[in-house]
C-alpha cells in the first residue's frame, strides 16, 4: 500500500508557521529560513508492511551581519575610546581592524 509520509526534525521541532508539505507530504518546504533551521530532518515512510526513513542534513549559510553595528566615536586628545565590532555569519566571519586603510 501507499506509505504515509511523516517529517521530523531531530532534536527539535519543525519550524512553526513556516513549514508546508507538498506532493502528498513527499516534499517539505520551509519558508523564511534562518540559521536555527540547520539540523537533521528525517523523512519516515510507513505502511502496513513496515517503515523506512532517510535523514537529510541541512546547513544554513549566512553572509556576515551585524550583531551590534559599529558607531562613530569622537574623542579629544588624551581621552580613552572603545571601538566595538560584533558580527556573525556562517561560516563565522573574521574581523579585521584598519586605521586609514592600514591594518593595525
N, C-alpha and C positions, 0 to 999 in steps of 0.2 A: 504493500500500500504506500501511497504518497506520504513521505515523512512530514511531521510537524517540525518547523524550524523555530529555534529559540536562540537569542543572543544574550550574553552576559559580559560584563567587564570584570576581569579577575581582580580581586582586592578592592572593589568599589562598585559603584552603580553606573548604569548608562546615564549620560548627561540628560537631566530632566528638561523637558520642553524644547530640546534641540535634537531629539532623536526621532527619526522616521524610518519606517520599513517600506520597502518597495518589492515588487516582483514576488508576491506571496511570501514575504519575510526573508527571501533569499538575499536581499540587499539591505544593509544597514547604512543609513545616511545620517551624518552628524553635521549640523549647520553651525556657523559662527564658532569654529574650532578654536580652542585655547590650549595652552601648554598642559593644563590639568587633564586634557583628554588623552594624553600619551598613556600607553599601557598595553596590556594584552587583552584582546577581545576574543571570546570563544563563541563559535557558531556550533550549535548542537542540533543534529537531525535525529528524530526518533519516530519509529513506527512500531507496530505490534511485534515485529521480528527482532527489534534491537535498536541500538543507537550508535552514532559515531559523532566525533567532534573534530574541530580544527581550531588552532589558536593562531590569531593574526596579531603580530606585534605592530603597534602604531607609535611612531615618533613624530612629535610636532616640532618643527624647526621655527625659530623666530629671529628676525633681524634684531640688532641691538635697539633697545628702547630705554628711555629714562625712567628710573625709579624715582629719583629726585633730580629735576632739571637744574643744572648749574645756574648760579646767579652772579651778576656783576658785583664787583667789590671795589669800593672807593676807600683808599687809605691815605693817611698823612704820613710823612716820614717819621720813623720810629715806632709806628703802630704795628701790632701783630694782626695777621689776617689768616683766615682758613678758607681754602677752596675745596668744595666737595663735589665729586663726580660719582654718582651712583647710577650704574646702568646694568641691564640684564639682557639676556637673549639665550638662544640655544642654537649652536654652541655658545658657551659663556664668552662674552667679548673680552678682549684685552683692552686695558685702559692705558693710554699714553699721555704724558703731560709735556706741553711745549710752551715756551715763552718766546713771543715774537717769531714763531715758526721754527724755533730751535729746540730740539729735545732737551729736557732738563732731568 
